[in-house]
Amino acid sequence: MAVALGQIKDEREQRISNSAFPQNALDELRPFLKDVRRLRFYKEQDGKKVSYECKFKKDRLQYSIEYDSLGQLEDLEFIITHNDIPELSWTNISEYLEQNYNLRRIKKIQQQYPYQSGSSIALLKNALQNLLSPNMNYEIVIVSKVEKGFVDYELLFTANGKFINARRVLNSKYDHVLY
Amino acid sequence: MLAGCSIQNTTMFSIRHANRMGALLFLWSFYPIFGQSNTTVYWQPAVAVNYKISETYSHNFSMLNRNYLYNEGNSQFNVRHIDLAHFSDVQITDRQRLAIGILYRFRNMFEEQENELRLTQQYNLQLKPYVVRFGHRVRAEQRITNSATVHRFRYRFGVDFPLQGEKLDVGETYFIGTIESLLSIAKNTKPEYDSRLSLFFGWQMNENTKLQLGSEYRMEDFTNSRETVIFVLSSLIFSL
């Protein structure tokens, strides 16, 4: 497997009130939160990195906007299905998955708009209109069968379907309702 | 301004929602006591240990005891029985599991009733489209006593989700709700149909320990004698 297996995603998140969200980020988001549903704010810790996430539903799409601890936009993501990905990009992605993983299931696909430079408001505006852009990525969570069991991976691909990186996702123990 | 309204509305909705849930739970717990005459109330504490043999094979050992709190119109505190159970569980896909179990019920030492050996075969399917997890469980059981063997078939639908955020982390709480239908058949007796509804609140105390408190409402043999049983449940779960 040509995957960086050493990278692990072990994210802890807790729901917070809007007042605990970075004020500058909240000011930036405010114009975009009109007519949204299920608005929630979270604080996340992945290793040493702290970030803040705002999640909501708008026009039937589930959005998630991530800021760093200083309130600088990091990315915007929304959940899609593989039918929303251009055919050529999807062919590249599925070929990569087939060649490198014992793929059992695709759990989630997100269209991701990472902030690189320039105006974060312009990025939010484009992303919330779901405009296709060469700078966007696809983040895909899969279930893969490995020798010892089933493992979740989170993979990142470019807009053209070129592999960027992969992280193993650590799931919480869900053994409390089996018996 | 509008965003401010949305934020406030969301918070208000959550509080209202939580209050309604609490009120419903409270009323639901007590309704049958006042509404039915043949009602029994039990307190049932349990301890369970889950341990993994490999990534796809695990064991579960549990011990519980059932105590009368209210029976035949009187409040009381008497032990009814003690159960010892062991399950072996194999994960067949990332969402499906098969398990077999063995349980022994010590009842004779507390009441003039027989002890029971119970064998269980189980299939479990879990679906988690977003935050809420949905679980389907099908069980076949053979309840063996000296006088008879009762075959029982059960289907349970359950939902569970963390109460803070989208993922259950240490120190956070969660909710479980289940509804189950049961059919018991045995030689020379009428089939018995039961229904169960349960609500639990759980707390992930540390990486390996969970505490759950809840109640279960059972409508037993509802085509014949219609007995109502209420459980106050508490369980401590260790994952090794």
Interface residues (C-beta under 8 A of the other chain):
Chain A: E11 R12 E13 Q14 R15 S17 N18 L29 R30 P31 F32 L33 K34 V36 R38 L39 R40 Y42 Q62 R104 R105 V143 K148 G149 F150 S172 K173 Y174 D175 H176 V177 L178 Y179
Chain B: L2 A3 G4 S6 I7 T10 T11 A48 N50 S54 E55 T56 S58 N60 S62 A85 F87 D89 Q91 T93 D94 R97 A99 G101 N124 Q126 Y130 R133 G135 G158 D160 Q164 G165 E166 K167 L168 D169 V170 E172 Y174 I176 T178 G202 K210 Q212 I237 S239
